[in-house]
Amino acid sequence: MGTYVECHKDEKGYKNTGAKEQCLLKPTVRYAVSPNKHEFESIESIKTLADWKTAVKNKNIYPLYDAESLANANTEAAFWEGVRSRIKNVDEKKIVTFQSIVSLCSYEALKRFDNKEVTIFEFTTDPGIKAVMGADGKVKGQTVTLNIGRLIDSTSELPQNATITVNYKDYNEREDNGMDLRTDWSDIELNGIFDVTLVQTSASATEIKFKAYAGCAGGSEQINAIEDAQIEVRDAAGALVTTSFVTADDQGVYTLTGTGFATGYTVQTVGVVTIDDENYETPQPLKIKLL
């Protein structure tokens, strides 16, 4: 038996090398970002699609767009070499780049993460998830800084796109505490929050009629399943107004009835609402104008 001596406190003992099979995940095809460094309570939780959808609704996690042309851009450490010594003067860096095909509104959402330190989870085609285990047993993403490149116009060879650079904070985070998880669901089943735009069709002192459309990245699809508890009306001073709600008719027109409605009143969703298993939110309230 050989001697094992710890020279530094972070050094660890050797691990057994027996392996009949190398269990590998396939390439990453999508990232999910957590600005507040969200953690899942357990392995079971991170493998549960409903927990992911809850984290998205609570704005703890933002799924990004498909990662095209994924490439490693790692840099190696640099050393100063002396007669008797070798000193590292530049650390190695783990860097990944990819392109996403994005519209103007999706690019605007991406830019909010530029140069921000966040944690990321990686989805693979298996389907699988790359994550890391925290010291307390919770499951989190790797710590990174994102750089969002300029929006590049469409050409005959490539649709409108942006290049995203992922700068990992610590090589060892995944190497020492990585988790490769396999799920029975795909990231295709997980969307971010959709903008919903409310459009006035008519308004009087006693009745407001409007339609609802999924925003720019939602394909302008009409939303016809909003419920009473998901909509609120406020007066010009921001106070809640009591109304009666009528669900959408066959033309997708919703009706709100009450008294004393006036120009400057607003209609909006009550925060993020779930409709047909997707999350929606009005980025800007509908401002009422009496006709």
C-alpha positions in Angstrom: 0.0 0.0 0.0 1.5 3.3 -1.1 1.6 6.5 0.9 -0.9 9.3 0.3 0.0 12.7 1.8 -2.3 15.7 1.7 -0.2 18.7 0.7 -3.2 21.1 0.6 -6.5 21.0 2.4 -8.5 20.7 -0.8 -6.7 17.6 -2.0 -8.7 14.3 -1.9 -7.9 10.7 -1.8 -7.8 8.5 -4.9 -11.1 7.1 -6.3 -11.7 3.6 -7.6 -11.4 3.2 -11.4 -13.5 0.2 -12.1 -15.9 0.8 -15.1 -17.7 -1.6 -17.3 -19.5 1.3 -19.1 -18.9 5.0 -19.4 -22.2 6.7 -18.7 -22.1 9.9 -20.8 -24.7 12.5 -21.6 -25.2 13.6 -25.2 -24.4 17.2 -26.3 -26.0 20.2 -24.6 -28.8 21.7 -26.8 -30.3 24.3 -24.4 -29.5 26.3 -21.3 -31.7 27.5 -18.4 -30.5 30.5 -16.4 -31.1 31.3 -12.8 -30.4 34.9 -11.8 -31.0 34.2 -8.1 -29.0 30.9 -8.2 -32.0 28.7 -7.6 -31.5 25.3 -6.0 -33.7 22.3 -6.3 -34.3 20.6 -2.9 -33.4 17.1 -4.1 -32.5 14.9 -7.1 -36.2 13.9 -7.3 -37.2 17.5 -7.5 -34.8 18.5 -10.4 -36.1 15.5 -12.3 -39.7 16.6 -11.9 -41.1 18.7 -14.8 -43.8 20.3 -12.5 -41.0 21.7 -10.2 -39.3 23.2 -13.2 -42.5 24.9 -14.3 -43.1 26.2 -10.8 -39.5 27.7 -10.8 -40.2 29.3 -14.2 -43.5 30.8 -13.0 -41.8 32.2 -9.9 -39.1 33.7 -12.2 -36.4 31.7 -10.5 -35.4 30.1 -13.8 -35.5 31.4 -17.4 -35.2 28.8 -20.1 -33.1 30.1 -23.0 -33.3 29.3 -26.7 -31.9 26.4 -28.6 -28.1 26.2 -28.6 -26.9 25.9 -32.2 -23.2 25.4 -33.2 -22.1 24.7 -29.7 -18.3 24.9 -29.4 -15.6 24.8 -26.7 -13.4 27.9 -26.5 -11.4 26.9 -23.4 -8.1 28.6 -22.7 -5.1 26.9 -21.0 -3.3 28.1 -18.0 0.0 30.1 -18.5 3.1 29.7 -16.4 6.2 31.6 -15.7 9.2 29.3 -15.9 12.3 30.0 -13.8 15.5 28.1 -13.2 14.1 26.2 -10.3 10.4 27.2 -10.1 7.2 27.2 -12.2 4.5 29.7 -11.3 1.0 29.9 -12.7 0.3 33.5 -13.7 -2.9 33.0 -15.8 -5.6 30.5 -14.8 -7.2 28.2 -17.3 -10.8 29.1 -18.3 -13.7 27.0 -19.3 -15.6 28.8 -22.0 -18.4 27.6 -24.4 -20.0 29.5 -27.3 -23.2 28.9 -29.1 -25.6 30.6 -31.4 -29.4 31.1 -31.0 -31.8 31.9 -33.7 -33.8 34.8 -32.2 -36.4 37.4 -33.0 -36.0 41.0 -31.9 -38.1 40.5 -28.8 -36.3 37.2 -27.8 -33.0 39.0 -28.3 -34.2 41.8 -26.0 -34.8 39.2 -23.4 -31.4 37.7 -23.9 -29.6 41.0 -23.5 -30.9 41.3 -19.9 -28.4 38.6 -18.9 -25.4 40.2 -20.6 -22.4 40.3 -18.2 -24.4 39.0 -15.3 -23.2 36.2 -13.0 -25.9 33.5 -12.9 -26.1 29.8 -12.5 -27.0 27.6 -15.5 -28.5 24.2 -16.0 -27.8 22.4 -19.3 -30.3 20.2 -21.1 -29.0 17.4 -23.4 -30.7 15.4 -26.1 -30.8 12.1 -24.1 -32.9 13.8 -22.5 -30.7 14.8 -19.6 -29.7 17.6 -17.3 -26.2 18.7 -16.2 -26.1 20.2 -12.7 -23.9 20.2 -9.6 -24.5 19.0 -6.1 -24.3 21.6 -3.3 -22.7 20.9 0.1 -26.1 20.8 1.7 -27.4 18.1 -0.8 -29.4 20.5 -2.9 -29.0 20.6 -6.7 -27.9 23.8 -8.4 -26.5 25.0 -11.7 -22.9 25.9 -12.5 -21.9 29.5 -11.8 -21.1 31.4 -15.0 -21.1 34.9 -16.6 -22.9 35.3 -19.8 -21.9 37.6 -22.7 -24.6 38.2 -25.3 -23.2 39.1 -28.7 -24.7 41.5 -31.1 -27.8 40.6 -33.1 -26.8 39.5 -36.6 -29.2 40.0 -39.4 -30.4 37.1 -41.5 -28.5 36.0 -44.6 -29.1 33.4 -47.2 -27.0 31.0 -45.1 -28.2 31.7 -41.6 -31.4 33.2 -40.0 -31.1 36.2 -37.6 -29.0 35.1 -34.6 -26.8 36.0 -31.7 -23.7 34.4 -30.3 -23.7 33.7 -26.6 -20.5 33.1 -24.6 -20.7 31.1 -21.4 -17.8 31.9 -19.1 -17.7 29.3 -16.3 -16.4 30.6 -13.0 -14.7 27.4 -11.8 -13.5 24.4 -13.9 -13.7 22.3 -10.8 -17.4 23.0 -10.0 -18.6 20.3 -12.4 -15.5 18.1 -12.4 -15.7 17.7 -8.6 -19.4 18.0 -7.9 -21.1 17.4 -11.3 -24.4 15.5 -11.7 -25.5 13.9 -15.0 -29.2 13.3 -14.6 -31.6 11.5 -16.9 -35.3 12.5 -17.1 -38.4 11.0 -18.6 -39.3 14.4 -20.2 -37.6 16.7 -22.7 -36.7 20.4 -22.4 -39.1 20.8 -25.4 -41.8 20.5 -22.8 -40.5 23.5 -20.8 -41.1 27.0 -22.1 -40.4 30.4 -20.5 -43.1 32.9 -19.6 -44.9 34.2 -22.6 -45.9 37.9 -22.9 -49.6 38.3 -23.4 -50.9 41.5 -25.0 -54.4 42.8 -24.2 -56.1 44.7 -26.9 -59.2 46.9 -26.2 -62.1 46.4 -28.6 -64.6 48.8 -26.8 -64.9 50.6 -23.5 -67.6 52.6 -21.7 -68.2 53.7 -18.1 -69.8 50.4 -17.4 -68.2 47.8 -19.7 -64.7 47.0 -21.0 -64.2 44.5 -23.9 -60.8 43.2 -24.9 -58.9 40.4 -26.6 -55.7 38.7 -25.6 -52.8 37.6 -27.8 -49.5 35.8 -27.0 -46.7 38.3 -27.6 -44.0 38.6 -30.1 -42.4 35.2 -29.4 -45.8 33.5 -28.9 -46.7 33.7 -32.6 -49.5 36.3 -31.9 -51.7 33.3 -31.0 -55.1 34.4 -29.5 -55.6 33.4 -25.9 -59.2 32.4 -25.1 -59.0 30.7 -21.7 -58.2 33.4 -19.3 -60.2 33.1 -16.0 -61.7 35.6 -13.7 -59.1 35.4 -11.0 -56.3 36.0 -13.5 -57.3 39.5 -14.6 -57.4 42.7 -12.6 -58.6 46.3 -13.2 -57.0 49.3 -11.6 -58.0 53.0 -11.7 -55.7 55.8 -12.7 -54.2 56.0 -9.2 -53.4 52.3 -9.2 -56.2 51.1 -6.8 -58.0 47.8 -7.6 -61.5 48.1 -9.1 -64.2 45.6 -8.5 -65.6 44.1 -11.7 -67.6 41.2 -13.0 -65.8 39.0 -15.6 -67.3 37.2 -18.6 -65.2 34.6 -20.3 -64.2 34.9 -24.0 -67.0 34.6 -26.6 -66.6 32.7 -29.9 -64.6 35.7 -31.2 -62.2 35.7 -28.2 -63.6 38.8 -26.7 -63.6 39.1 -22.9 -66.0 41.4 -21.1 -65.6 43.3 -17.8 -68.5 45.1 -16.3 -68.7 47.6 -13.4 -69.3 51.2 -12.7 -67.3 54.4 -13.2 -64.8 53.1 -15.6 -62.7 56.0 -17.1 -59.9 56.7 -19.5 -56.6 55.8 -17.8 -57.9 52.7 -16.1 -55.7 49.6 -16.7 -56.3 45.9 -17.3 -53.6 43.3 -16.7 -52.9 39.8 -15.6 -52.5 39.1 -11.9 -48.8 38.6 -12.1 -47.8 35.4 -14.0 -50.8 33.2 -14.7 -51.0 29.6 -16.0 -53.3 29.0 -19.0 -53.4 25.6 -20.7 -50.2 24.6 -18.8 -48.2 27.6 -20.1 -47.2 30.7 -18.2 -48.3 34.2 -19.3 -47.8 37.8 -18.1 -48.8 41.2 -19.4 -45.5 43.1 -19.9 -47.5 46.3 -20.0 -51.1 46.8 -18.8 -53.8 47.7 -21.3 -54.6 51.4 -20.8 -58.3 52.0 -21.3 -59.6 54.8 -23.5 -63.4 55.4 -23.4 -64.9 55.6 -26.8 
